[in-house]
Amino acid sequence: MSGDAAPPVERVDRDLLRVAFILVLGTFMASLDATIVSVGIDALTREFHASVAEIQWVTTAYLLAVVAAVPASGWLAGRFGGRRTWLAAVGVFLIGSVLCALAWSATSLIVFRVIQGLGGGLLPATGQALLARVAGPQRTGRVISVVAVVPLLSPVFGPLAGGSILSVAPWPWLFLVNLPIGLAAVLLARRHVPSVPPATRRTPFDLRGAVLLSPGLAVLVYGLTEVAHGRTLPAVAGVTAGLAMLAGFTLHGLRTSGTPLVDPRLFTRPPFGAAALALLVLGASVFGTMFLLPLYFQTGRGLSAWEAGLLLAPQGLGAAAGSVLVNRTIDKVAPRTLVVTGIALILAGTVPFTQLGHGVPDAAVAVALAVRGLGMAMVGAPVMNIVYSRIEPEQLPRASGALNLLNTVGGSVGTAALAVVLQSRLSARGPDIASAFADTFWWVLGFCLLAAAGATRLPRTGARKAAKASS
């Protein structure tokens, strides 16, 4: 192909938007469920006569299962096809939801949450890869800008939805609410989502890599969680074993003659490495903040889950506005410009929370959250577009799995690490809860600065200009 004209922007038609809406239902369902149950901890504690430490595993087990499932998403989609894998993941998630609603003890609920998390962990990665295949390189950025906003909204709507459900219905409806969403997604997907064929080259499943990577991540997150709870022996054992297993996986990925579950060499290919660093550290910042703020509002200021959710709502509004902005500019503005601007906005929106010890008015909190939401929406979609538009179609499932793994790991490990920092600052500050939270937010700022360092290494040009330059 020759000539000076840039490739035309293909129109995002009604059929593609419909596919995006259907696939985003799965992501929305899984993302919402990760937060909706958090407001039901007190009700579950009373129902099962369990301690808070025991019932907290209802949330932790789901998170660990998600972390364990994400690495296998690329291989599953490549082996069985994107749509088939996505439909199976929705089915597993719904079965887990029904079992959770039927749980008869805290132990049974924790086991069923693992099943639910295994399905939920596959949905975002397989959905994004499938959507990128259907959209093609020229339309990926615009549709991903819509889909990527969903995980940003779920931490805001989760507490609101959970509080609303518990005000009118018993605790099983925290899980049964998934059924109409999931069933609608399955019926619509079978009718409207095109089938993408599996990879032409069948690769054997990397069993050794799976044994090292998924359990290694889960054990590491478990160890960090135990650090936050002050249990030294399981904390040291978990962190040490987790890091050792991840180191073993890296060596295996570099030495194996087959196709590893996640190829470590992928991170050396520009722009994947810089994109990975930005998503990893930003995940720690974004999801870590969504752990800290509701906790501060409820423990430091005595707000209910519903009131805390309302105070967090401006972040969702900012994210929605940012999604619209990105959708209109992603084909015109260099991805690095969007990402660096977004991280700068997140930094600006985080600064007020480092001053919680001096009293921050609700109006300032609302403005700061809106600015953060705007910035968050300007990061995820451009980063994914950079990678998806520059990688071979058959590699999309593995690339999507790797990016979602990094975002998930960043969020889970970052949240666990911030919990450790918070616990330390609470012990040091004593009754001054607000100052302890303020101290912890300085770490969030540090995460943002690391993400900015990764973002500066992203390409200056967008996908269209890159295509023009190579023609």
C-alpha positions as CSV (number, residue, x, y, z in Angstrom):
1,M,0.0,0.0,0.0
2,S,1.3,3.4,-0.9
3,G,0.2,7.0,-0.9
4,D,0.1,9.9,1.6
5,A,-3.5,9.5,2.7
6,A,-4.1,8.1,6.2
7,P,-6.3,5.1,6.4
8,P,-10.0,6.2,6.7
9,V,-11.7,5.9,10.0
10,E,-14.3,3.2,9.7
11,R,-17.7,4.1,11.0
12,V,-18.8,2.6,14.3
13,D,-22.2,1.3,13.1
14,R,-25.2,0.2,15.0
15,D,-24.3,-3.5,14.8
16,L,-20.8,-2.9,16.4
17,L,-22.3,-0.8,19.2
18,R,-24.8,-3.6,19.9
19,V,-22.0,-6.1,20.1
20,A,-20.1,-3.8,22.4
21,F,-23.2,-3.3,24.6
22,I,-23.7,-7.1,24.9
23,L,-20.1,-7.9,25.8
24,V,-20.0,-5.0,28.3
25,L,-22.9,-6.6,30.2
26,G,-20.5,-9.4,31.2
27,T,-17.8,-7.0,32.3
28,F,-20.4,-4.9,34.2
29,M,-21.8,-8.0,36.0
30,A,-18.4,-9.3,37.1
31,S,-17.0,-5.8,38.0
32,L,-20.1,-4.9,40.0
33,D,-20.1,-8.2,41.9
34,A,-16.6,-7.5,43.1
35,T,-17.9,-4.5,45.1
36,I,-21.6,-5.0,45.6
37,V,-21.0,-7.7,48.3
38,S,-18.7,-5.4,50.4
39,V,-21.7,-3.6,51.9
40,G,-23.3,-7.0,52.8
41,I,-20.5,-8.1,55.1
42,D,-22.3,-7.1,58.2
43,A,-25.5,-8.9,57.1
44,L,-23.5,-12.0,56.2
45,T,-21.7,-12.0,59.6
46,R,-25.1,-12.0,61.4
47,E,-26.6,-14.6,59.0
48,F,-23.8,-17.2,59.4
49,H,-22.8,-16.3,63.0
50,A,-19.2,-15.7,61.7
51,S,-16.5,-13.3,62.7
52,V,-15.6,-10.4,60.5
53,A,-12.2,-12.0,59.8
54,E,-14.0,-15.2,58.6
55,I,-16.6,-13.5,56.5
56,Q,-14.0,-11.2,54.9
57,W,-12.9,-14.2,52.9
58,V,-16.2,-13.9,50.9
59,T,-14.5,-10.9,49.3
60,T,-11.0,-12.2,49.3
61,A,-11.8,-15.6,47.8
62,Y,-13.6,-13.9,44.9
63,L,-10.6,-11.7,44.3
64,L,-8.1,-14.6,44.4
65,A,-10.2,-16.6,42.0
66,V,-10.3,-13.7,39.5
67,V,-6.5,-13.3,39.7
68,A,-6.1,-17.1,39.2
69,A,-8.5,-17.2,36.1
70,V,-7.3,-14.2,34.1
71,P,-4.0,-15.8,32.9
72,A,-5.8,-18.7,31.2
73,S,-8.2,-16.4,29.3
74,G,-5.9,-16.0,26.3
75,W,-5.3,-19.7,25.8
76,L,-9.0,-20.6,26.2
77,A,-10.1,-18.0,23.6
78,G,-7.3,-19.1,21.2
79,R,-8.3,-22.8,21.7
80,F,-12.1,-22.7,21.7
81,G,-12.9,-19.3,20.1
82,G,-13.7,-16.0,21.8
83,R,-17.5,-16.1,21.8
84,R,-17.6,-19.7,23.0
85,T,-15.2,-18.9,25.9
86,W,-17.1,-15.8,26.8
87,L,-20.5,-17.6,26.9
88,A,-19.0,-20.4,29.0
89,A,-17.5,-17.8,31.4
90,V,-21.0,-16.2,31.8
91,G,-22.4,-19.6,32.5
92,V,-19.9,-20.4,35.2
93,F,-20.4,-17.0,36.8
94,L,-24.2,-17.5,36.9
95,I,-23.9,-21.0,38.3
96,G,-21.6,-19.6,41.0
97,S,-24.1,-16.8,41.7
98,V,-27.0,-19.2,42.2
99,L,-24.8,-21.4,44.5
100,C,-23.8,-18.4,46.6
101,A,-27.5,-17.5,47.1
102,L,-28.1,-21.0,48.3
103,A,-25.1,-21.1,50.7
104,W,-25.9,-22.6,54.1
105,S,-22.6,-21.6,55.9
106,A,-19.7,-19.1,55.6
107,T,-17.5,-21.9,54.3
108,S,-19.9,-22.9,51.6
109,L,-20.3,-19.3,50.6
110,I,-16.6,-18.8,50.3
111,V,-16.3,-22.0,48.1
112,F,-19.1,-20.8,45.8
113,R,-17.5,-17.4,45.5
114,V,-14.4,-19.1,44.1
115,I,-16.6,-20.6,41.4
116,Q,-18.1,-17.3,40.7
117,G,-14.7,-15.6,40.6
118,L,-13.3,-18.1,38.1
119,G,-16.1,-17.1,35.6
120,G,-15.9,-13.4,36.4
121,G,-12.1,-13.4,35.9
122,L,-12.5,-14.6,32.3
123,L,-15.2,-12.1,31.3
124,P,-13.3,-8.7,30.9
125,A,-10.3,-10.1,29.0
126,T,-12.2,-12.4,26.6
127,G,-14.8,-9.7,26.0
128,Q,-12.3,-7.1,25.1
129,A,-10.3,-9.4,22.8
130,L,-13.5,-10.5,21.1
131,L,-14.7,-6.9,20.6
132,A,-11.3,-5.9,19.2
133,R,-11.4,-8.8,16.7
134,V,-14.9,-7.8,15.6
135,A,-14.1,-4.1,15.4
136,G,-10.8,-4.3,13.6
137,P,-7.8,-2.0,14.2
138,Q,-9.4,1.2,12.9
139,R,-12.5,1.0,15.2
140,T,-11.0,-0.6,18.3
141,G,-10.1,2.7,20.0
142,R,-13.6,4.2,19.9
143,V,-15.4,1.1,21.1
144,I,-12.9,0.2,23.8
145,S,-13.3,3.8,25.1
146,V,-16.9,2.9,25.9
147,V,-16.2,-0.5,27.3
148,A,-13.3,0.5,29.4
149,V,-15.4,2.9,31.5
150,V,-17.4,0.1,33.0
151,P,-14.8,-1.1,35.6
152,L,-14.4,2.5,36.7
153,L,-18.1,2.9,37.4
154,S,-18.6,-0.4,39.3
155,P,-16.8,0.6,42.5
156,V,-19.1,3.6,42.6
157,F,-22.4,1.8,41.8
158,G,-21.6,-1.3,43.8
159,P,-22.1,0.1,47.3
160,L,-25.2,2.0,46.1
161,A,-26.7,-1.2,44.5
162,G,-25.8,-3.3,47.5
163,G,-27.3,-0.9,50.0
164,S,-30.4,-0.6,47.9
165,I,-30.9,-4.3,47.7
166,L,-30.4,-5.0,51.4
167,S,-32.9,-2.2,52.2
168,V,-35.7,-4.1,50.5
169,A,-34.6,-7.8,50.1
170,P,-32.6,-10.5,52.0
171,W,-28.9,-11.1,51.4
172,P,-29.2,-13.8,48.7
173,W,-30.4,-11.1,46.3
174,L,-26.8,-9.7,46.4
175,F,-26.1,-12.7,44.1
176,L,-29.4,-13.4,42.5
177,V,-29.4,-9.9,40.9
178,N,-26.8,-11.2,38.5
179,L,-29.3,-13.7,36.9
180,P,-31.3,-11.3,34.7
181,I,-28.2,-9.5,33.5
182,G,-26.3,-12.7,32.7
183,L,-29.3,-14.4,31.0
184,A,-30.0,-11.4,28.9
185,A,-26.3,-11.2,27.9
186,V,-26.3,-14.9,26.9
187,L,-29.4,-14.7,24.8
188,L,-28.3,-11.5,23.1
189,A,-24.8,-12.8,22.5
190,R,-26.0,-16.0,20.8
191,R,-28.0,-13.9,18.4
192,H,-25.9,-10.9,17.7
193,V,-22.2,-11.5,18.6
194,P,-20.4,-13.0,15.6
195,S,-18.4,-16.2,16.2
196,V,-14.6,-15.6,15.9
197,P,-12.7,-18.7,14.9
198,P,-10.1,-20.1,17.2
199,A,-6.4,-19.7,16.4
200,T,-5.3,-21.6,13.3
201,R,-2.2,-22.9,15.2
202,R,-3.3,-25.0,18.2
203,T,-0.9,-24.6,21.1
204,P,-0.8,-27.0,24.0
205,F,-1.9,-25.6,27.4
206,D,1.1,-24.4,29.4
207,L,0.4,-26.6,32.5
208,R,3.7,-25.8,34.3
209,G,3.2,-22.1,33.7
210,A,-0.4,-22.3,35.0
211,V,0.7,-24.1,38.1
212,L,3.3,-21.4,38.8
213,L,1.5,-18.2,37.7
214,S,-2.1,-18.3,38.9
215,P,-1.4,-19.9,42.3
216,G,1.7,-17.7,42.7
217,L,-0.4,-14.5,42.2
218,A,-3.1,-15.8,44.5
219,V,-0.7,-16.8,47.2
220,L,1.1,-13.4,47.0
221,V,-2.2,-11.5,47.4
222,Y,-3.1,-13.8,50.3
223,G,0.2,-13.1,52.0
224,L,-0.3,-9.3,51.6
225,T,-3.8,-9.7,53.0
226,E,-2.4,-11.5,56.0
227,V,0.1,-8.7,56.5
228,A,-2.8,-6.3,56.8
229,H,-4.4,-8.5,59.4
230,G,-1.2,-8.6,61.4
231,R,-0.6,-12.4,61.1
232,T,3.1,-12.6,60.7
233,L,3.8,-16.3,59.9
234,P,1.2,-16.8,57.1
235,A,2.1,-13.3,55.8
236,V,5.8,-14.1,55.4
237,A,5.1,-17.6,54.1
238,G,2.5,-16.3,51.5
239,V,4.6,-13.4,50.2
240,T,7.8,-15.5,50.0
241,A,6.1,-18.4,48.3
242,G,4.2,-16.1,45.9
243,L,7.3,-14.2,44.8
244,A,9.2,-17.5,44.4
245,M,6.5,-19.0,42.2
246,L,6.3,-15.8,40.1
247,A,10.1,-15.9,39.6
248,G,9.9,-19.5,38.6
249,F,7.2,-18.7,36.1
250,T,9.3,-16.0,34.6
251,L,12.3,-18.3,34.1
252,H,10.0,-21.0,32.7
253,G,8.5,-18.5,30.2
254,L,11.9,-17.4,29.0
255,R,13.3,-20.9,28.7
256,T,10.3,-22.9,27.3
257,S,10.3,-24.0,23.7
258,G,6.4,-23.9,23.7
259,T,4.0,-21.1,24.1
260,P,3.9,-19.9,27.7
261,L,0.6,-18.9,29.3
262,V,1.8,-15.3,29.4
263,D,5.0,-14.7,27.4
264,P,7.5,-12.6,29.5
265,R,9.1,-11.5,26.2
266,L,5.9,-9.7,25.3
267,F,6.7,-7.1,27.8
268,T,9.9,-6.2,26.0
269,R,8.1,-5.4,22.8
270,P,7.2,-1.7,22.4
271,P,4.7,-0.3,23.2
272,F,3.6,-3.3,25.3
273,G,6.1,-2.9,28.1
274,A,5.3,0.8,28.7
275,A,1.6,0.1,28.5
276,A,1.9,-2.7,30.9
277,L,3.8,-0.6,33.5
278,A,1.2,2.2,33.2
279,L,-1.7,-0.2,33.7
280,L,-0.1,-2.2,36.5
281,V,0.8,0.9,38.6
282,L,-2.4,2.8,37.8
283,G,-4.5,-0.2,38.8
284,A,-2.9,0.0,42.2
285,S,-3.7,3.7,42.4
286,V,-7.2,3.5,41.1
287,F,-8.5,0.4,42.9
288,G,-6.5,1.2,46.0
289,T,-8.2,4.5,46.3
290,M,-11.6,2.8,45.9
291,F,-10.7,0.7,48.8
292,L,-9.5,3.6,51.0
293,L,-12.2,6.1,50.4
294,P,-15.3,4.1,51.3
295,L,-13.5,2.8,54.4
296,Y,-12.6,6.3,55.4
297,F,-16.1,7.6,54.8
298,Q,-17.6,4.8,57.0
299,T,-15.0,4.5,59.7
300,G,-13.6,8.0,59.9
301,R,-16.8,9.9,59.3
302,G,-19.5,7.5,60.3
303,L,-21.3,7.5,57.0
304,S,-23.5,4.6,55.9
305,A,-22.7,2.5,52.8
306,W,-25.5,4.4,50.9
307,E,-24.1,7.8,52.0
308,A,-20.6,6.7,51.1
309,G,-21.7,5.6,47.7
310,L,-23.4,8.9,47.0
311,L,-20.3,10.8,48.0
312,L,-18.3,8.6,45.5
313,A,-20.8,9.2,42.7
314,P,-19.0,12.2,41.2
315,Q,-16.2,9.9,40.2
316,G,-18.6,7.9,38.1
317,L,-19.9,11.1,36.5
318,G,-16.3,12.2,35.7
319,A,-15.5,8.8,34.2
320,A,-18.6,8.9,32.0
321,A,-17.6,12.4,30.8
322,G,-14.1,11.2,30.2
323,S,-15.4,8.2,28.1
324,V,-17.3,10.6,25.8
325,L,-14.2,12.8,25.5
326,V,-12.0,9.9,24.6
327,N,-14.5,8.5,22.2
328,R,-14.4,11.7,20.2
329,T,-10.6,12.3,20.3
330,I,-9.0,8.9,20.4
331,D,-8.5,8.9,16.6
332,K,-7.2,12.5,16.5
333,V,-5.0,12.9,19.5
334,A,-1.7,11.0,20.2
335,P,-2.4,8.2,22.7
336,R,0.5,9.4,24.9
337,T,-1.0,12.8,25.2
338,L,-4.3,11.4,26.4
339,V,-2.7,9.0,28.9
340,V,-0.3,11.5,30.4
341,T,-3.1,14.1,30.7
342,G,-5.3,11.5,32.3
343,I,-2.6,10.6,34.9
344,A,-2.0,14.3,35.6
345,L,-5.7,14.7,36.3
346,I,-5.6,11.6,38.6
347,L,-2.7,13.1,40.5
348,A,-4.5,16.5,40.8
349,G,-7.6,14.7,42.1
350,T,-5.6,12.7,44.6
351,V,-3.8,15.6,46.2
352,P,-6.8,16.8,48.3
353,F,-7.0,13.4,50.0
354,T,-3.4,13.8,51.4
355,Q,-4.9,16.6,53.4
356,L,-7.7,14.7,55.1
357,G,-6.1,15.3,58.5
358,H,-6.8,19.0,58.1
359,G,-10.4,18.5,57.1
360,V,-11.6,18.5,53.5
361,P,-15.1,19.8,52.7
362,D,-17.6,17.5,50.9
363,A,-17.6,19.9,47.9
364,A,-13.8,19.5,47.5
365,V,-14.1,15.7,47.8
366,A,-16.8,15.7,45.1
367,V,-14.7,17.9,42.7
368,A,-11.5,15.8,43.4
369,L,-13.4,12.6,42.6
370,A,-14.9,14.0,39.4
371,V,-11.4,15.1,38.3
372,R,-10.1,11.6,39.1
373,G,-12.9,9.9,37.2
374,L,-12.2,12.1,34.2
375,G,-8.5,11.2,34.3
376,M,-9.1,7.5,34.8
377,A,-11.3,7.3,31.7
378,M,-8.5,8.9,29.7
379,V,-6.0,6.2,30.5
380,G,-7.4,2.7,30.1
381,A,-8.9,3.0,26.6
382,P,-5.9,4.7,24.9
383,V,-3.5,2.3,26.4
384,M,-5.5,-0.7,25.2
385,N,-6.0,0.9,21.8
386,I,-2.2,1.3,21.5
387,V,-1.6,-2.4,22.0
388,Y,-4.7,-3.8,20.2
389,S,-4.1,-1.8,17.1
390,R,-0.4,-2.9,16.8
391,I,-0.7,-6.6,17.4
392,E,-1.6,-9.5,15.2
393,P,-5.3,-10.5,15.4
394,E,-4.4,-14.1,16.5
395,Q,-2.4,-12.6,19.4
396,L,-5.2,-10.4,20.7
397,P,-6.6,-12.9,23.2
398,R,-3.2,-13.4,24.9
399,A,-2.4,-9.7,24.8
400,S,-5.8,-8.9,26.3
401,G,-5.4,-11.5,29.0
402,A,-1.9,-10.1,29.8
403,L,-3.2,-6.5,30.1
404,N,-6.2,-7.5,32.2
405,L,-4.0,-9.6,34.3
406,L,-1.7,-6.6,35.0
407,N,-4.7,-4.4,35.8
408,T,-6.2,-7.0,38.1
409,V,-2.8,-7.7,39.8
410,G,-2.1,-4.0,40.1
411,G,-5.5,-3.5,41.7
412,S,-5.4,-6.5,44.1
413,V,-1.7,-6.3,45.1
414,G,-1.9,-2.4,45.3
415,T,-5.0,-2.7,47.5
416,A,-3.4,-5.2,49.8
417,A,-0.2,-3.1,50.0
418,L,-2.2,0.0,50.8
419,A,-4.1,-1.9,53.5
420,V,-0.7,-2.8,55.1
421,V,0.4,0.9,55.0
422,L,-3.0,2.0,56.4
423,Q,-2.8,-0.5,59.3
424,S,0.7,0.8,60.1
425,R,-0.4,4.4,60.0
426,L,-3.5,3.7,62.1
427,S,-1.2,2.2,64.8
428,A,1.1,5.2,64.6
429,R,-1.6,7.9,64.6
430,G,-3.8,6.3,67.3
431,P,-7.2,8.0,67.4
432,D,-6.4,10.4,64.5
433,I,-8.0,8.3,61.8
434,A,-8.2,11.0,59.2
435,S,-4.4,11.7,59.3
436,A,-3.7,7.9,59.0
437,F,-5.7,7.9,55.8
438,A,-4.0,11.1,54.6
439,D,-0.6,9.5,55.1
440,T,-1.7,6.4,53.0
441,F,-2.7,8.6,50.1
442,W,0.8,9.8,49.7
443,W,1.6,6.3,48.6
444,V,-1.2,6.6,46.1
445,L,0.5,9.7,44.7
446,G,3.7,7.7,44.4
447,F,1.9,5.0,42.4
448,C,0.6,7.7,40.0
449,L,4.1,9.1,39.5
450,L,5.4,5.6,38.5
451,A,2.5,5.2,36.1
452,A,3.4,8.6,34.6
453,A,7.0,7.4,34.1
454,G,5.7,4.4,32.1
455,A,3.3,6.6,30.1
456,T,6.1,8.9,28.8
457,R,7.5,5.9,26.9
458,L,4.3,5.3,25.0
459,P,4.3,6.1,21.2
460,R,3.7,9.7,20.2
461,T,1.6,8.8,17.2
462,G,-1.8,7.1,17.1
463,A,-2.8,4.0,15.3
464,R,-3.8,5.8,12.1
465,K,-0.5,7.7,11.8
466,A,1.4,4.5,12.5
467,A,-0.5,2.8,9.7
468,K,0.3,5.7,7.4
469,A,4.0,5.6,8.3
470,S,4.3,1.9,7.6
471,S,2.5,2.1,4.2
